[in-house]
Amino acid sequence: MRVVDLMTADVITASPETPIKAAARLMVRNKVSGLPVCDEESCVVGIITEADFLRLEVAREEADNPQPVERVEQVMHRSVLTIAPDATVADAARTMVVNDVNRLPVTDGNGRSLGIISRLDVVAAFTRPDEIIEDEIREDLLRRVLFVDPDDITVEVSNGVVTFSGEIGTRNEARLLAELGRRLDGVIKVNSDLTWRLDDEE
């Protein structure tokens, strides 16, 4: 599964000139914890999050003579991690974990905003129904990738655990099917009880 399959395309954004209070209202009204900041050409130039508002409040309380903050550009993060729409969900998850961020703006090759993907979106990949996973294995992996008749292999999916049984052409095909199955979004584990007619790995 790719980022484009899970991202939110209709993104609430702010501009560098957006008043701070207006940005806060946008976040509260739309129940989001961060806003990509885009310029006039829809290019992502920053991001503002609820953490920035917390830091702003702390600074205001602790400073003897706090400077007024009126616009988003005064507090936004200008170094923004982004991700391409054709990146895998695993790539997005890895980037978020390694960099300890909750969301990634999705941009095209020119830096223009296409959407946003959050940690919750990644979690949603694990909720894919078993029947959807089974259909993807049968129609995509078996029929289109391995050129194996799906009716020749027993595929069972229960709570994200995939079990293969039956006889397949070669040992290498059995190994490849198990490996490709593990990579599908929503798959927790693969059990393979496949046998093969030809051991092509000897």
Buried (B, 14 or more C-beta within 10 A) or exposed (E): BBBBEBBBEEBBBBBBEBEBEBBBEBBEEEEBEBBBBBBEEBBBBBBBBBEBBEEBEEEEEEEEEEEEBEBBBBBBBEEBBBBBBEBBBEBBBEBBEEEEBEBBBBBEEEBBBBBBBBBEBBEBBEEBEBEEBBBBBBEEBBBEBBEBEBEEBEBEBEEBBBBBEBEBBBBBBBBBBBEBBEEBBBBEEBEBEBEBEEEEEE
